[in-house]
Amino acid sequence: MSTLLIEKREKIGILKINRPESYNAMNYQTWREITEAWIDLKNDPEVWTIILTAIGDKAFCAGQDLKEMAHLKTEAEKEGRPFVSALPEATPTKYLEMPKPVIAAINGFAIGAGLELALTCDIRIAAENAQLGLREVTQAIIPGAGGTQRLPRFIPFGIALEILMTGDLISAQEAFRVGLVNRVVPLAELMPTALTLANRINENGPLAVRAVKEAAYKGIQMPLNEGLRFETLLLSKVRESEDAWEGPKAFAEKRKPNYKGK
């Protein structure tokens, strides 16, 4: 049985973690399936924007499936062999870039790997019942899917350290206050809000949207002057596209542009 549901709706790819009986915890099968789906959506020219969410009304993702991990470690010990992680070398949280915009629709608990998945996304929308945190230190380990690196880049450094060092969860409202999520909405409005936002993004030239994402993520790691030069380079590339001509033409003709991603 698949642990991930995949839907392609117009120009939107929707991924839903499908393990509600385990609070959508990530087992090794889920990691493999979400990685394969990530690559498929990345390469699909018909998909312009992606939404990542989960089945159920309690959890977006409660983290790594510790029961599975404990079982596999026990089996390895019985057989006298070292325990080896079966995670793919590259996953959406590490080493697997996504040029297209990704929206996280957080429908409940986002803990550990769940929050790290949400941090991989560009925009985060949380249901009112959501709680977020990185609890690894309570188990004497540290986040291993980018949590220590992404969280301090998205919210004030001291607040990020408090979340990382205490392992405490914060509410959706507190996450909004510190800038960790963009919006907080009632659970029933979560997917409609995410879809509306995805459709709004898709009204724009997709190559320009991807260039904006690349410019922002790479530029923030550069000194300002280097970032400005990189922005100019991307602008030159985007201007060569058919869409860059379609935009001004549609404006002059007082019609909606028909962007093709070319």
VOPAGU-2260 file (C-alpha; in pm, 1 decimal, decimal comma):
REM VOPAGU-2260
SITE   aa  ch    i         X         Y         Z
SITE  MET   A    0       0,0       0,0       0,0
SITE  SER   A    1     132,7     341,0     -94,8
SITE  THR   A    2     215,6     576,8     190,1
SITE  LEU   A    3     188,7     879,3     -38,6
SITE  LEU   A    4    -106,6     996,1    -246,5
SITE  ILE   A    5     -21,7    1192,8    -560,7
SITE  GLU   A    6    -264,7    1412,1    -748,8
SITE  LYS   A    7    -207,5    1641,5   -1044,2
SITE  ARG   A    8    -475,8    1906,3   -1072,9
SITE  GLU   A    9    -437,5    2144,5   -1366,4
SITE  LYS   A   10     -88,6    2291,0   -1305,7
SITE  ILE   A   11     -68,3    2188,6    -940,1
SITE  GLY   A   12      95,1    1874,8    -802,3
SITE  ILE   A   13     -46,8    1764,8    -466,3
SITE  LEU   A   14     140,3    1524,4    -237,2
SITE  LYS   A   15     -41,6    1379,6      64,8
SITE  ILE   A   16     138,1    1168,8     323,1
SITE  ASN   A   17     -94,8     875,2     381,2
SITE  ARG   A   18     -18,9     716,7     718,9
SITE  PRO   A   19    -287,8     870,9     943,5
SITE  GLU   A   20    -285,8     567,6    1172,8
SITE  SER   A   21      75,3     661,4    1259,5
SITE  TYR   A   22      19,7    1037,1    1268,4
SITE  ASN   A   23     175,9    1039,8     920,8
SITE  ALA   A   24     518,5     951,5    1060,6
SITE  MET   A   25     787,3     898,7     798,7
SITE  ASN   A   26     891,6     538,2     756,0
SITE  TYR   A   27    1151,2     434,2     501,9
SITE  GLN   A   28     886,8     358,4     239,0
SITE  THR   A   29     744,2     710,0     273,6
SITE  TRP   A   30    1087,6     866,3     233,5
SITE  ARG   A   31    1145,7     667,2     -85,4
SITE  GLU   A   32     801,9     746,4    -227,7
SITE  ILE   A   33     817,2    1117,5    -150,6
SITE  THR   A   34    1165,1    1138,4    -302,8
SITE  GLU   A   35    1049,6     966,2    -622,2
SITE  ALA   A   36     741,2    1190,5    -640,8
SITE  TRP   A   37     956,3    1500,3    -581,4
SITE  ILE   A   38    1173,1    1412,1    -880,3
SITE  ASP   A   39     868,8    1333,3   -1095,8
SITE  LEU   A   40     702,0    1668,0   -1016,7
SITE  LYS   A   41    1029,2    1852,5   -1066,2
SITE  ASN   A   42    1060,3    1711,2   -1417,6
SITE  ASP   A   43     692,2    1733,6   -1517,3
SITE  PRO   A   44     648,3    2040,3   -1743,2
SITE  GLU   A   45     273,4    2040,3   -1676,3
SITE  VAL   A   46     324,2    2096,5   -1301,1
SITE  TRP   A   47     409,4    2454,4   -1205,6
SITE  THR   A   48     342,2    2457,6    -832,1
SITE  ILE   A   49     335,9    2187,8    -561,4
SITE  ILE   A   50     136,2    2146,3    -240,4
SITE  LEU   A   51     263,1    1912,7      33,7
SITE  THR   A   52      10,8    1803,7     296,3
SITE  ALA   A   53    -118,4    1488,9     467,2
SITE  ILE   A   54    -428,8    1279,4     518,9
SITE  GLY   A   55    -633,5    1333,3     834,9
SITE  ASP   A   56    -701,8    1618,2    1072,5
SITE  LYS   A   57    -446,2    1551,2    1347,5
SITE  ALA   A   58     -99,9    1543,2    1193,9
SITE  PHE   A   59      93,7    1677,9     899,5
SITE  CYS   A   60     381,3    1452,7    1003,8
SITE  ALA   A   61     481,5    1345,8    1354,7
SITE  GLY   A   62     842,7    1282,8    1253,0
SITE  GLN   A   63    1043,8     971,4    1182,0
SITE  ASP   A   64     869,5     639,9    1252,6
SITE  LEU   A   65    1058,3     546,2    1569,9
SITE  LYS   A   66     876,3     213,9    1605,9
SITE  GLU   A   67    1004,0     101,7    1267,0
SITE  MET   A   68    1354,1     224,3    1346,8
SITE  ALA   A   69    1358,9      44,3    1682,5
SITE  HIS   A   70    1237,5    -277,7    1518,6
SITE  LEU   A   71    1503,6    -263,0    1248,3
SITE  LYS   A   72    1776,4    -191,1    1504,1
SITE  THR   A   73    1663,0    -485,3    1715,7
SITE  GLU   A   74    1666,1    -714,6    1412,6
SITE  ALA   A   75    2014,5    -598,5    1320,9
SITE  GLU   A   76    2141,0    -668,0    1673,4
SITE  LYS   A   77    1988,0   -1017,7    1669,6
SITE  GLU   A   78    2163,3   -1092,5    1342,2
SITE  GLY   A   79    2492,1    -948,3    1469,2
SITE  ARG   A   80    2521,2    -682,3    1201,9
SITE  PRO   A   81    2540,0    -302,5    1220,5
SITE  PHE   A   82    2220,0    -106,1    1173,1
SITE  VAL   A   83    2226,3      82,1     841,7
SITE  SER   A   84    1972,5     350,9     757,3
SITE  ALA   A   85    1766,0     278,4     448,5
SITE  LEU   A   86    1698,3     644,7     373,8
SITE  PRO   A   87    1770,4     761,0      17,9
SITE  GLU   A   88    2096,6     954,3      -4,3
SITE  ALA   A   89    1909,2    1256,2    -140,5
SITE  THR   A   90    1560,7    1347,3     -17,4
SITE  PRO   A   91    1345,4    1662,0     -39,0
SITE  THR   A   92    1504,2    1778,4     287,8
SITE  LYS   A   93    1866,6    1723,7     180,6
SITE  TYR   A   94    2055,7    1755,1    -147,1
SITE  LEU   A   95    1745,8    1738,6    -370,8
SITE  GLU   A   96    1664,8    2085,5    -497,7
SITE  MET   A   97    1320,0    2186,0    -621,2
SITE  PRO   A   98    1311,4    2485,4    -857,0
SITE  LYS   A   99     931,3    2508,8    -850,3
SITE  PRO   A  100     738,6    2679,2    -568,7
SITE  VAL   A  101     619,7    2444,9    -292,6
SITE  ILE   A  102     344,7    2518,9     -40,0
SITE  ALA   A  103     314,3    2324,1     285,1
SITE  ALA   A  104     -44,2    2283,5     407,8
SITE  ILE   A  105      16,2    2186,1     771,2
SITE  ASN   A  106    -291,0    2001,8     895,9
SITE  GLY   A  107    -186,1    1927,4    1254,7
SITE  PHE   A  108     133,9    1819,1    1429,5
SITE  ALA   A  109     455,0    1897,2    1239,6
SITE  ILE   A  110     726,4    1749,6    1458,1
SITE  GLY   A  111    1085,9    1650,4    1384,9
SITE  ALA   A  112    1107,3    1533,1    1025,0
SITE  GLY   A  113     757,3    1675,2     976,6
SITE  LEU   A  114     871,6    2028,2    1052,9
SITE  GLU   A  115    1186,8    1969,5     851,2
SITE  LEU   A  116     968,7    1877,3     552,5
SITE  ALA   A  117     766,2    2194,6     604,1
SITE  LEU   A  118    1087,9    2397,1     621,2
SITE  THR   A  119    1182,0    2255,4     281,7
SITE  CYS   A  120     874,9    2424,8     137,8
SITE  ASP   A  121     872,9    2790,0      33,1
SITE  ILE   A  122     542,3    2893,2     188,4
SITE  ARG   A  123     379,9    2740,9     496,5
SITE  ILE   A  124       9,0    2758,2     577,0
SITE  ALA   A  125     -98,1    2609,2     909,4
SITE  ALA   A  126    -434,2    2493,9    1036,4
SITE  GLU   A  127    -538,0    2640,5    1370,5
SITE  ASN   A  128    -479,5    2305,1    1542,7
SITE  ALA   A  129    -120,0    2271,5    1420,8
SITE  GLN   A  130     170,8    2242,3    1660,4
SITE  LEU   A  131     529,7    2259,3    1541,2
SITE  GLY   A  132     865,7    2168,5    1686,5
SITE  LEU   A  133    1191,4    1976,6    1672,6
SITE  ARG   A  134    1196,9    1737,1    1968,3
SITE  GLU   A  135    1516,0    1547,0    1886,6
SITE  VAL   A  136    1711,3    1676,8    2188,2
SITE  THR   A  137    1453,2    1514,4    2418,9
SITE  GLN   A  138    1575,2    1182,1    2273,2
SITE  ALA   A  139    1943,1    1282,1    2304,6
SITE  ILE   A  140    1993,3    1331,7    1929,7
SITE  ILE   A  141    1976,9    1631,1    1694,2
SITE  PRO   A  142    1762,6    1702,6    1388,1
SITE  GLY   A  143    1914,6    1527,1    1090,1
SITE  ALA   A  144    1708,0    1650,5     795,4
SITE  GLY   A  145    1805,8    2016,1     787,5
SITE  GLY   A  146    1628,4    2143,6    1098,5
SITE  THR   A  147    1934,4    2302,8    1259,7
SITE  GLN   A  148    2019,7    2479,2     933,8
SITE  ARG   A  149    1685,2    2595,4     796,3
SITE  LEU   A  150    1503,2    2701,4    1113,1
SITE  PRO   A  151    1756,5    2975,1    1206,9
SITE  ARG   A  152    1734,8    3105,0     850,0
SITE  PHE   A  153    1357,2    3152,4     866,7
SITE  ILE   A  154    1298,3    3297,1    1214,6
SITE  PRO   A  155    1497,7    3507,1    1465,3
SITE  PHE   A  156    1809,8    3321,8    1571,8
SITE  GLY   A  157    1740,2    3325,1    1945,1
SITE  ILE   A  158    1387,4    3190,7    1899,3
SITE  ALA   A  159    1519,3    2918,8    1669,5
SITE  LEU   A  160    1774,4    2816,5    1932,2
SITE  GLU   A  161    1506,3    2803,5    2202,0
SITE  ILE   A  162    1293,3    2572,0    1987,4
SITE  LEU   A  163    1595,3    2355,7    1903,6
SITE  MET   A  164    1736,5    2341,0    2256,5
SITE  THR   A  165    1413,6    2283,3    2451,8
SITE  GLY   A  166    1239,4    2050,2    2208,6
SITE  ASP   A  167     914,5    2226,3    2300,2
SITE  LEU   A  168     625,6    2258,1    2055,4
SITE  ILE   A  169     481,2    2593,6    1955,7
SITE  SER   A  170     126,3    2666,6    1844,9
SITE  ALA   A  171      25,1    2769,2    1495,1
SITE  GLN   A  172     -44,3    3118,3    1627,6
SITE  GLU   A  173     303,6    3145,9    1781,5
SITE  ALA   A  174     456,3    3010,2    1459,9
SITE  PHE   A  175     278,0    3286,8    1270,8
SITE  ARG   A  176     395,3    3549,6    1519,6
SITE  VAL   A  177     762,3    3456,8    1472,5
SITE  GLY   A  178     730,4    3420,2    1095,4
SITE  LEU   A  179     758,4    3042,5    1071,6
SITE  VAL   A  180     425,3    3013,9     889,3
SITE  ASN   A  181     270,0    3261,4     647,3
SITE  ARG   A  182     -93,4    3213,0     747,3
SITE  VAL   A  183    -310,2    3036,7    1003,9
SITE  VAL   A  184    -655,5    2926,3     891,9
SITE  PRO   A  185    -933,9    2697,9    1017,5
SITE  LEU   A  186    -867,0    2334,3     928,5
SITE  ALA   A  187   -1160,0    2325,6     684,9
SITE  GLU   A  188   -1007,1    2617,1     493,0
SITE  LEU   A  189    -652,3    2479,2     478,5
SITE  MET   A  190    -655,5    2308,6     137,6
SITE  PRO   A  191    -882,4    2569,0     -28,1
SITE  THR   A  192    -638,2    2837,7      90,4
SITE  ALA   A  193    -336,9    2643,4     -37,9
SITE  LEU   A  194    -505,1    2579,2    -374,2
SITE  THR   A  195    -605,5    2944,3    -409,8
SITE  LEU   A  196    -248,0    3051,7    -341,1
SITE  ALA   A  197    -107,1    2793,1    -583,8
SITE  ASN   A  198    -345,7    2912,0    -855,4
SITE  ARG   A  199    -250,7    3273,7    -784,3
SITE  ILE   A  200     118,3    3189,7    -828,1
SITE  ASN   A  201      38,1    2999,3   -1148,1
SITE  GLU   A  202    -112,7    3311,0   -1304,1
SITE  ASN   A  203     243,5    3438,9   -1336,4
SITE  GLY   A  204     517,4    3336,1   -1575,2
SITE  PRO   A  205     651,4    3005,1   -1435,9
SITE  LEU   A  206    1008,5    3066,2   -1551,1
SITE  ALA   A  207    1005,2    3403,4   -1376,7
SITE  VAL   A  208     864,6    3249,5   -1057,5
SITE  ARG   A  209    1139,7    2987,8   -1056,0
SITE  ALA   A  210    1404,7    3252,0   -1124,7
SITE  VAL   A  211    1273,0    3460,8    -833,6
SITE  LYS   A  212    1298,6    3156,7    -606,5
SITE  GLU   A  213    1653,3    3081,7    -721,4
SITE  ALA   A  214    1757,5    3444,6    -684,3
SITE  ALA   A  215    1618,4    3468,1    -332,2
SITE  TYR   A  216    1758,7    3140,0    -197,6
SITE  LYS   A  217    2105,0    3176,1    -350,1
SITE  GLY   A  218    2124,5    3550,9    -311,8
SITE  ILE   A  219    2061,8    3544,9      62,3
SITE  GLN   A  220    2383,7    3345,5      99,5
SITE  MET   A  221    2584,2    3604,4     -97,9
SITE  PRO   A  222    2712,6    3953,2     -20,4
SITE  LEU   A  223    2469,8    4211,2    -160,6
SITE  ASN   A  224    2681,2    4309,5    -462,1
SITE  GLU   A  225    2722,3    3944,8    -567,4
SITE  GLY   A  226    2351,2    3889,2    -521,2
SITE  LEU   A  227    2271,2    4186,8    -742,4
SITE  ARG   A  228    2498,3    4052,2   -1016,4
SITE  PHE   A  229    2332,7    3711,1    -987,8
SITE  GLU   A  230    1989,8    3875,5   -1013,5
SITE  THR   A  231    2098,3    4054,1   -1332,2
SITE  LEU   A  232    2222,9    3725,3   -1479,6
SITE  LEU   A  233    1889,6    3554,4   -1411,8
SITE  LEU   A  234    1698,5    3850,4   -1550,7
SITE  SER   A  235    1894,0    3825,2   -1874,8
SITE  LYS   A  236    1806,3    3457,4   -1907,6
SITE  VAL   A  237    1437,2    3510,0   -1833,2
SITE  ARG   A  238    1413,7    3794,4   -2085,7
SITE  GLU   A  239    1506,9    3547,8   -2360,3
SITE  SER   A  240    1194,1    3337,4   -2299,6
SITE  GLU   A  241     873,8    3345,4   -2504,8
SITE  ASP   A  242     679,2    3424,0   -2188,6
SITE  ALA   A  243     877,9    3744,6   -2138,2
SITE  TRP   A  244     732,5    3869,0   -2468,5
SITE  GLU   A  245     384,9    3738,7   -2396,6
SITE  GLY   A  246     351,8    3939,8   -2075,0
SITE  PRO   A  247     396,2    4290,1   -2224,8
SITE  LYS   A  248     199,0    4188,5   -2535,1
SITE  ALA   A  249     -97,9    4074,4   -2325,8
SITE  PHE   A  250     -82,4    4396,2   -2124,3
SITE  ALA   A  251     -86,4    4607,4   -2440,5
SITE  GLU   A  252    -378,0    4406,7   -2579,9
SITE  LYS   A  253    -566,9    4428,0   -2247,2
SITE  ARG   A  254    -601,4    4052,0   -2207,3
SITE  LYS   A  255    -487,1    3781,9   -1970,0
SITE  PRO   A  256    -142,0    3646,5   -2063,0
SITE  ASN   A  257    -111,8    3289,7   -2185,6
SITE  TYR   A  258     212,5    3174,3   -2030,9
SITE  LYS   A  259     360,6    2843,0   -2145,4
SITE  GLY   A  260     678,2    2810,1   -1943,2
SITE  LYS   A  261     893,2    2860,7   -2251,1
